[in-house]
Amino acid sequence: VIKNLSINNSYGIVATVVNATNSNVTLDNVTLFNHNAYNLGGNVIGILIDIDQTSTLTIKNSLIENNTGAIVRTASNLTIDNSTIRNTKKVFGSTDSQGWIILNGGLTITNSLMENNEAQLAGIYSMGQKYPALLENSTFINNTVSTGRGGVMESRKNTTVNNCTFIENKVTNSQDL
């Protein structure tokens, strides 16, 4: 558990803030501000938090703001509750900034705000979405994808949306992929 902490101004490629293997990671009342993760091309993409398939990540009561690169890449379950992810920028000049969340596991977002985030393929890029997703009591405002499938989320199956608000989310150059 990482609690009551502000982490600011890191610079790197993969896991500039957290890299978890065989762990249950919880960020509680954490601020991640002004981080810059950059891409090297191919599968080496800029990521702040990297969680493998043997781990889980819970983000609660937290603020993640003014960062560049994917916020989270996870092959396991991700829970975001009572948190804000705002002003995430894709890596400038990149053609591989998949999403501000790169997901290959289960997803639950509750009581949260996702605002002014940008990505390449989808806000929440689900890599085929094999696992259930729940979006509940959350607001998604002005999230933008430059070439892709969803300003908020690429959703293929098993997604439940309850009592959410979606305002001005967009894809600026949609593709039928």
TORVONU-350322 format. One record per residue: residue in three letters; x, y negated, z of N, C-alpha, C in turn. Coordinates in steps of 0.05 Angstrom, whole numbers, plus 5000, padded with zeros to 4 digits. Atoms other than C-alpha are relative to their C-alpha. Example, Ala and Ser with C-alpha at 12.3 -4.5 7.8 and 13.67 -1.06 7.14 Angstrom:
residues 2
+------+--------+---------+------+---------+----------+-------+--------+---------+------+
: resn : n.east : n.north : n.up : ca.east : ca.north : ca.up : c.east : c.north : c.up :
+------+--------+---------+------+---------+----------+-------+--------+---------+------+
:  ALA :   5018 :    5024 : 5000 :    5246 :     5090 :  5156 :   5018 :    4976 : 5000 :
:  SER :   4984 :    5024 : 4999 :    5273 :     5021 :  5143 :   4985 :    4978 : 5014 :
+------+--------+---------+------+---------+----------+-------+--------+---------+------+
end
This chain:
residues 177
+------+--------+---------+------+---------+----------+-------+--------+---------+------+
: resn : n.east : n.north : n.up : ca.east : ca.north : ca.up : c.east : c.north : c.up :
+------+--------+---------+------+---------+----------+-------+--------+---------+------+
:  VAL :   5017 :    5024 : 5000 :    5000 :     5000 :  5000 :   5018 :    4975 : 5000 :
:  ILE :   4987 :    5026 : 5001 :    5026 :     4932 :  4980 :   4978 :    4980 : 5007 :
:  LYS :   5021 :    5016 : 4989 :    4987 :     4881 :  5020 :   5010 :    4972 : 5008 :
:  ASN :   4995 :    5028 : 4992 :    4985 :     4805 :  5030 :   5027 :    4990 : 4991 :
:  LEU :   4974 :    5006 : 5011 :    5042 :     4791 :  4983 :   4996 :    4985 : 4974 :
:  SER :   4999 :    5014 : 5025 :    5057 :     4743 :  4926 :   5025 :    5008 : 4985 :
:  ILE :   4977 :    4992 : 5016 :    5103 :     4769 :  4871 :   4999 :    4982 : 4975 :
:  ASN :   5000 :    5020 : 5021 :    5124 :     4716 :  4820 :   5025 :    5001 : 4983 :
:  ASN :   4977 :    5007 : 5018 :    5169 :     4703 :  4760 :   5019 :    5023 : 4994 :
:  SER :   4982 :    4978 : 5009 :    5196 :     4772 :  4739 :   5002 :    4999 : 4969 :
:  TYR :   4996 :    4999 : 5029 :    5223 :     4784 :  4669 :   5012 :    5027 : 4993 :
:  GLY :   4990 :    4974 : 5008 :    5234 :     4851 :  4635 :   4983 :    5014 : 4979 :
:  ILE :   5014 :    4985 : 5020 :    5206 :     4906 :  4591 :   4978 :    5016 : 5012 :
:  VAL :   5020 :    4982 : 4989 :    5170 :     4964 :  4625 :   5002 :    5000 : 5030 :
:  ALA :   5002 :    4999 : 4971 :    5147 :     4962 :  4698 :   5016 :    4978 : 5013 :
:  THR :   4985 :    5022 : 4988 :    5174 :     4893 :  4714 :   4991 :    4995 : 5029 :
:  VAL :   5009 :    5004 : 4973 :    5132 :     4894 :  4778 :   4998 :    5027 : 5015 :
:  VAL :   5004 :    4974 : 4986 :    5113 :     4967 :  4796 :   5003 :    5022 : 4979 :
:  ASN :   4999 :    4976 : 5016 :    5132 :     5035 :  4767 :   4994 :    5023 : 5019 :
:  ALA :   5008 :    4980 : 4981 :    5096 :     5093 :  4801 :   4999 :    5028 : 4987 :
:  THR :   5001 :    4972 : 5006 :    5106 :     5168 :  4796 :   4992 :    5015 : 5025 :
:  ASN :   5009 :    4984 : 4978 :    5069 :     5217 :  4840 :   4994 :    4983 : 5025 :
:  SER :   5006 :    5019 : 4979 :    5041 :     5160 :  4882 :   4971 :    4990 : 4998 :
:  ASN :   5026 :    5014 : 5000 :    4975 :     5128 :  4902 :   5007 :    4971 : 5008 :
:  VAL :   4992 :    5028 : 4996 :    4988 :     5053 :  4895 :   4976 :    4983 : 5004 :
:  THR :   5021 :    5020 : 4995 :    4943 :     5000 :  4925 :   5012 :    4973 : 5002 :
:  LEU :   4993 :    5028 : 4998 :    4952 :     4926 :  4914 :   4976 :    4987 : 5014 :
:  ASP :   5022 :    5012 : 4984 :    4910 :     4891 :  4968 :   5008 :    4972 : 5008 :
:  ASN :   4994 :    5028 : 4995 :    4908 :     4815 :  4971 :   5028 :    4993 : 4990 :
:  VAL :   4974 :    5005 : 5013 :    4967 :     4811 :  4923 :   4996 :    4980 : 4977 :
:  THR :   5000 :    5018 : 5023 :    4982 :     4754 :  4875 :   5023 :    5007 : 4982 :
:  LEU :   4979 :    4997 : 5021 :    5021 :     4769 :  4811 :   4998 :    4976 : 4982 :
:  PHE :   5002 :    5025 : 5014 :    5037 :     4704 :  4778 :   5026 :    4995 : 4984 :
:  ASN :   4979 :    5009 : 5017 :    5080 :     4682 :  4719 :   5022 :    5020 : 4994 :
:  HIS :   4981 :    4979 : 5008 :    5112 :     4748 :  4698 :   5001 :    5001 : 4970 :
:  ASN :   4996 :    4999 : 5029 :    5140 :     4758 :  4628 :   5012 :    5027 : 4993 :
:  ALA :   4991 :    4974 : 5010 :    5144 :     4829 :  4600 :   5001 :    4998 : 4970 :
:  TYR :   4998 :    5003 : 5029 :    5169 :     4832 :  4529 :   5002 :    5027 : 4986 :
:  ASN :   5000 :    4976 : 5016 :    5166 :     4884 :  4474 :   5027 :    5004 : 4987 :
:  LEU :   4977 :    4994 : 5016 :    5224 :     4920 :  4441 :   4992 :    5013 : 4973 :
:  GLY :   5011 :    4988 : 5025 :    5179 :     4948 :  4386 :   4995 :    5030 : 5005 :
:  GLY :   5007 :    4972 : 4997 :    5153 :     5018 :  4375 :   4983 :    5005 : 5024 :
:  ASN :   5014 :    4994 : 4976 :    5128 :     5049 :  4439 :   5010 :    4986 : 5025 :
:  VAL :   4988 :    5015 : 4977 :    5170 :     5004 :  4484 :   4986 :    4973 : 5000 :
:  ILE :   5015 :    5024 : 4999 :    5119 :     4951 :  4501 :   5002 :    4987 : 5027 :
:  GLY :   4998 :    5015 : 4975 :    5119 :     4897 :  4554 :   4978 :    5007 : 5019 :
:  ILE :   5020 :    4992 : 4980 :    5084 :     4922 :  4617 :   5009 :    4991 : 5028 :
:  LEU :   4993 :    5007 : 4972 :    5081 :     4895 :  4688 :   4998 :    5023 : 5019 :
:  ILE :   5004 :    4978 : 4981 :    5053 :     4956 :  4724 :   4997 :    5026 : 4983 :
:  ASP :   5001 :    4975 : 5015 :    5066 :     5027 :  4697 :   4994 :    5023 : 5019 :
:  ILE :   5009 :    4979 : 4983 :    5029 :     5085 :  4729 :   4998 :    5026 : 4984 :
:  ASP :   5000 :    4975 : 5015 :    5040 :     5157 :  4707 :   4975 :    5017 : 5007 :
:  GLN :   5023 :    4983 : 4996 :    4989 :     5214 :  4705 :   4998 :    5013 : 5027 :
:  THR :   5001 :    4988 : 4973 :    5007 :     5239 :  4775 :   4994 :    4979 : 5021 :
:  SER :   5005 :    5023 : 4981 :    4990 :     5171 :  4807 :   4973 :    4988 : 4995 :
:  THR :   5024 :    5017 : 5003 :    4931 :     5125 :  4818 :   5007 :    4972 : 5007 :
:  LEU :   4996 :    5028 : 4994 :    4926 :     5050 :  4821 :   4973 :    4987 : 5008 :
:  THR :   5023 :    5016 : 4991 :    4876 :     5008 :  4861 :   5010 :    4971 : 5004 :
:  ILE :   4995 :    5029 : 4997 :    4877 :     4932 :  4855 :   4975 :    4988 : 5013 :
:  LYS :   5023 :    5011 : 4987 :    4832 :     4898 :  4905 :   5007 :    4973 : 5014 :
:  ASN :   4997 :    5026 : 4988 :    4823 :     4827 :  4931 :   5025 :    4986 : 4990 :
:  SER :   4975 :    5010 : 5011 :    4879 :     4805 :  4885 :   4996 :    4981 : 4977 :
:  LEU :   4999 :    5019 : 5022 :    4896 :     4751 :  4835 :   5024 :    5006 : 4982 :
:  ILE :   4979 :    4995 : 5020 :    4935 :     4767 :  4771 :   4997 :    4979 : 4979 :
:  GLU :   5005 :    5024 : 5016 :    4946 :     4703 :  4733 :   5026 :    4991 : 4986 :
:  ASN :   4978 :    5013 : 5016 :    4990 :     4670 :  4679 :   5023 :    5019 : 4995 :
:  ASN :   4980 :    4981 : 5006 :    5027 :     4732 :  4657 :   5001 :    5006 : 4970 :
:  THR :   4997 :    4993 : 5028 :    5054 :     4755 :  4589 :   5006 :    5030 : 4998 :
:  GLY :   4996 :    4971 : 5003 :    5049 :     4828 :  4567 :   4976 :    5015 : 5012 :
:  ALA :   5022 :    4984 : 4988 :    5003 :     4885 :  4588 :   5003 :    4999 : 5030 :
:  ILE :   5000 :    5001 : 4971 :    4983 :     4880 :  4661 :   5005 :    5028 : 5011 :
:  VAL :   4998 :    4973 : 4990 :    4974 :     4955 :  4672 :   5000 :    5020 : 4976 :
:  ARG :   5002 :    4977 : 5017 :    4990 :     5018 :  4632 :   4998 :    5024 : 5019 :
:  THR :   5004 :    4977 : 4982 :    4962 :     5080 :  4666 :   4990 :    5024 : 4985 :
:  ALA :   5009 :    4974 : 5010 :    4954 :     5153 :  4649 :   4982 :    5014 : 5020 :
:  SER :   5017 :    4989 : 4978 :    4911 :     5163 :  4711 :   4978 :    4981 : 5006 :
:  ASN :   5023 :    5016 : 4993 :    4854 :     5129 :  4748 :   5008 :    4972 : 5009 :
:  LEU :   4996 :    5028 : 4993 :    4851 :     5053 :  4755 :   4974 :    4989 : 5012 :
:  THR :   5023 :    5014 : 4987 :    4804 :     5016 :  4803 :   5008 :    4971 : 5005 :
:  ILE :   4997 :    5028 : 4995 :    4798 :     4941 :  4804 :   4975 :    4990 : 5014 :
:  ASP :   5023 :    5009 : 4985 :    4753 :     4911 :  4857 :   5006 :    4972 : 5012 :
:  ASN :   4999 :    5027 : 4988 :    4740 :     4839 :  4878 :   5026 :    4986 : 4993 :
:  SER :   4974 :    5011 : 5009 :    4799 :     4815 :  4837 :   4996 :    4983 : 4975 :
:  THR :   5000 :    5017 : 5024 :    4814 :     4765 :  4782 :   5025 :    5006 : 4983 :
:  ILE :   4979 :    4999 : 5019 :    4856 :     4777 :  4720 :   4995 :    4978 : 4980 :
:  ARG :   5005 :    5024 : 5015 :    4864 :     4711 :  4684 :   5026 :    4991 : 4986 :
:  ASN :   4978 :    5013 : 5015 :    4907 :     4679 :  4630 :   5023 :    5019 : 4993 :
:  THR :   4979 :    4981 : 5010 :    4944 :     4742 :  4606 :   5004 :    4994 : 4971 :
:  LYS :   4993 :    5005 : 5028 :    4980 :     4727 :  4541 :   5013 :    5024 : 4988 :
:  LYS :   4985 :    4978 : 5014 :    5002 :     4778 :  4490 :   5028 :    4990 : 4994 :
:  VAL :   4973 :    5007 : 5006 :    5075 :     4779 :  4474 :   5001 :    4986 : 4973 :
:  PHE :   4999 :    5016 : 5024 :    5089 :     4726 :  4422 :   5014 :    5014 : 4977 :
:  GLY :   4988 :    4987 : 5023 :    5103 :     4754 :  4353 :   4999 :    5030 : 5000 :
:  SER :   5001 :    4970 : 4998 :    5088 :     4825 :  4375 :   4977 :    5011 : 4982 :
:  THR :   5022 :    4986 : 5014 :    5048 :     4873 :  4332 :   4992 :    5025 : 5016 :
:  ASP :   5006 :    4977 : 4983 :    5044 :     4923 :  4390 :   4991 :    4993 : 5028 :
:  SER :   5012 :    5007 : 4974 :    5010 :     4886 :  4447 :   4973 :    5012 : 5002 :
:  GLN :   5025 :    4985 : 5003 :    4956 :     4938 :  4453 :   4977 :    4988 : 5016 :
:  GLY :   5021 :    5012 : 4983 :    4915 :     4909 :  4511 :   5011 :    4989 : 5026 :
:  TRP :   4991 :    5009 : 4974 :    4919 :     4874 :  4577 :   4998 :    5022 : 5020 :
:  ILE :   5000 :    4975 : 4985 :    4901 :     4941 :  4606 :   5002 :    5023 : 4979 :
:  ILE :   4997 :    4977 : 5018 :    4926 :     5004 :  4570 :   4993 :    5025 : 5016 :
:  LEU :   5013 :    4980 : 4983 :    4884 :     5062 :  4596 :   4999 :    5027 : 4987 :
:  ASN :   5004 :    4972 : 5009 :    4888 :     5137 :  4589 :   4991 :    5016 : 5024 :
:  GLY :   5011 :    4987 : 4976 :    4850 :     5154 :  4653 :   4973 :    4988 : 5006 :
:  GLY :   5025 :    5011 : 4992 :    4787 :     5136 :  4690 :   5003 :    4971 : 5008 :
:  LEU :   5000 :    5028 : 4994 :    4768 :     5063 :  4701 :   4976 :    4992 : 5015 :
:  THR :   5022 :    5012 : 4985 :    4726 :     5027 :  4752 :   5007 :    4971 : 5005 :
:  ILE :   4996 :    5028 : 4994 :    4720 :     4951 :  4752 :   4974 :    4990 : 5013 :
:  THR :   5023 :    5010 : 4985 :    4673 :     4921 :  4805 :   5006 :    4973 : 5012 :
:  ASN :   4999 :    5025 : 4986 :    4659 :     4852 :  4831 :   5025 :    4983 : 4993 :
:  SER :   4975 :    5012 : 5009 :    4716 :     4823 :  4789 :   4995 :    4980 : 4977 :
:  LEU :   5001 :    5019 : 5022 :    4730 :     4768 :  4739 :   5024 :    5005 : 4981 :
:  MET :   4979 :    4998 : 5020 :    4770 :     4778 :  4674 :   4995 :    4976 : 4981 :
:  GLU :   5005 :    5025 : 5014 :    4780 :     4711 :  4640 :   5025 :    4990 : 4985 :
:  ASN :   4979 :    5012 : 5017 :    4822 :     4680 :  4583 :   5024 :    5019 : 4996 :
:  ASN :   4979 :    4981 : 5006 :    4862 :     4743 :  4569 :   5001 :    5005 : 4970 :
:  GLU :   4998 :    4994 : 5028 :    4889 :     4761 :  4501 :   5017 :    5025 : 4996 :
:  ALA :   4987 :    4975 : 5007 :    4913 :     4825 :  4468 :   5000 :    5004 : 4970 :
:  GLN :   4999 :    4993 : 5028 :    4926 :     4857 :  4401 :   4976 :    5017 : 4991 :
:  LEU :   5020 :    4981 : 5010 :    4879 :     4917 :  4395 :   4974 :    5001 : 5016 :
:  ALA :   5024 :    5002 : 4983 :    4829 :     4912 :  4453 :   5009 :    4989 : 5027 :
:  GLY :   4994 :    5009 : 4974 :    4826 :     4878 :  4520 :   5009 :    5023 : 5018 :
:  ILE :   4994 :    4975 : 4986 :    4823 :     4945 :  4555 :   5002 :    5021 : 4978 :
:  TYR :   4994 :    4981 : 5022 :    4855 :     4992 :  4504 :   5000 :    5028 : 5012 :
:  SER :   5005 :    4975 : 4986 :    4831 :     5062 :  4521 :   5012 :    5024 : 4988 :
:  MET :   4986 :    4977 : 5012 :    4874 :     5107 :  4477 :   4982 :    5024 : 4995 :
:  GLY :   5018 :    4978 : 5006 :    4814 :     5148 :  4456 :   4980 :    5005 : 5022 :
:  GLN :   5018 :    4998 : 4977 :    4778 :     5143 :  4524 :   4988 :    5028 : 5004 :
:  LYS :   5008 :    4973 : 4993 :    4773 :     5214 :  4549 :   4986 :    5001 : 5027 :
:  TYR :   5009 :    5000 : 4973 :    4752 :     5194 :  4619 :   4978 :    4979 : 5004 :
:  PRO :   5021 :    5019 : 4996 :    4692 :     5156 :  4648 :   5010 :    4972 : 5008 :
:  ALA :   4994 :    5027 : 4993 :    4691 :     5081 :  4656 :   4975 :    4987 : 5012 :
:  LEU :   5022 :    5014 : 4987 :    4647 :     5038 :  4701 :   5008 :    4970 : 5002 :
:  LEU :   4998 :    5029 : 4997 :    4641 :     4962 :  4695 :   4975 :    4991 : 5015 :
:  GLU :   5024 :    5006 : 4983 :    4596 :     4935 :  4750 :   5004 :    4973 : 5015 :
:  ASN :   5000 :    5026 : 4986 :    4579 :     4866 :  4779 :   5025 :    4984 : 4994 :
:  SER :   4975 :    5014 : 5008 :    4637 :     4835 :  4740 :   4994 :    4981 : 4977 :
:  THR :   5003 :    5020 : 5021 :    4645 :     4777 :  4692 :   5025 :    5000 : 4982 :
:  PHE :   4979 :    5000 : 5020 :    4685 :     4775 :  4628 :   4996 :    4976 : 4982 :
:  ILE :   5003 :    5026 : 5014 :    4697 :     4706 :  4598 :   5023 :    4994 : 4982 :
:  ASN :   4981 :    5011 : 5019 :    4734 :     4683 :  4536 :   5025 :    5018 : 4998 :
:  ASN :   4978 :    4982 : 5006 :    4777 :     4745 :  4526 :   5002 :    5004 : 4970 :
:  THR :   4996 :    5000 : 5029 :    4807 :     4749 :  4456 :   5019 :    5022 : 4992 :
:  VAL :   4983 :    4980 : 5012 :    4836 :     4804 :  4414 :   5005 :    4991 : 4971 :
:  SER :   4993 :    5012 : 5027 :    4873 :     4784 :  4350 :   4994 :    5019 : 4977 :
:  THR :   5005 :    4981 : 5021 :    4866 :     4848 :  4309 :   4991 :    5025 : 5013 :
:  GLY :   5007 :    4975 : 4985 :    4825 :     4903 :  4339 :   4971 :    5006 : 5003 :
:  ARG :   5025 :    4986 : 4997 :    4765 :     4935 :  4368 :   4982 :    4989 : 5022 :
:  GLY :   5018 :    5011 : 4979 :    4738 :     4895 :  4428 :   5013 :    4979 : 5016 :
:  GLY :   4989 :    5022 : 4984 :    4750 :     4829 :  4463 :   5002 :    5007 : 5029 :
:  VAL :   4999 :    4991 : 4972 :    4735 :     4863 :  4529 :   5011 :    5028 : 5001 :
:  MET :   4992 :    4972 : 4997 :    4742 :     4938 :  4518 :   4994 :    5016 : 4975 :
:  GLU :   5005 :    4979 : 5020 :    4749 :     4993 :  4467 :   4986 :    5022 : 5015 :
:  SER :   5016 :    4979 : 4985 :    4694 :     5041 :  4490 :   4989 :    5020 : 4980 :
:  ARG :   5008 :    4979 : 5018 :    4681 :     5107 :  4456 :   4979 :    5018 : 5012 :
:  LYS :   5019 :    4982 : 4986 :    4642 :     5148 :  4508 :   5002 :    4997 : 5030 :
:  ASN :   5000 :    4999 : 4971 :    4624 :     5156 :  4581 :   5006 :    4973 : 5013 :
:  THR :   4996 :    5026 : 4988 :    4622 :     5081 :  4595 :   4973 :    4990 : 5011 :
:  THR :   5024 :    5011 : 4987 :    4571 :     5052 :  4644 :   5005 :    4971 : 5006 :
:  VAL :   4998 :    5028 : 4995 :    4559 :     4977 :  4648 :   4975 :    4992 : 5016 :
:  ASN :   5022 :    5008 : 4983 :    4516 :     4951 :  4706 :   5004 :    4971 : 5009 :
:  ASN :   5000 :    5027 : 4989 :    4500 :     4878 :  4722 :   5025 :    4984 : 4994 :
:  CYS :   4976 :    5015 : 5009 :    4558 :     4848 :  4683 :   4992 :    4976 : 4983 :
:  THR :   5004 :    5023 : 5017 :    4563 :     4781 :  4648 :   5023 :    4999 : 4980 :
:  PHE :   4980 :    5002 : 5021 :    4599 :     4774 :  4581 :   4996 :    4974 : 4985 :
:  ILE :   5003 :    5026 : 5012 :    4612 :     4704 :  4554 :   5024 :    4994 : 4982 :
:  GLU :   4980 :    5009 : 5019 :    4651 :     4684 :  4491 :   5024 :    5019 : 4997 :
:  ASN :   4979 :    4981 : 5005 :    4693 :     4748 :  4485 :   5000 :    5005 : 4970 :
:  LYS :   5000 :    4999 : 5029 :    4717 :     4758 :  4414 :   5024 :    5015 : 4989 :
:  VAL :   4978 :    4990 : 5016 :    4759 :     4793 :  4362 :   5003 :    4981 : 4977 :
:  THR :   4996 :    5021 : 5021 :    4789 :     4742 :  4314 :   5004 :    5012 : 4973 :
:  ASN :   4996 :    4987 : 5026 :    4806 :     4792 :  4258 :   4994 :    5029 : 5003 :
:  SER :   5009 :    4972 : 4995 :    4766 :     4856 :  4267 :   5009 :    5019 : 4978 :
:  GLN :   4994 :    4978 : 5019 :    4787 :     4921 :  4234 :   4983 :    5024 : 5007 :
:  ASP :   5013 :    4975 : 4996 :    4748 :     4984 :  4225 :   5021 :    5022 : 5000 :
:  LEU :   4978 :    4981 : 4998 :    4800 :     5032 :  4251 :   4990 :    5028 : 5004 :
+------+--------+---------+------+---------+----------+-------+--------+---------+------+
end
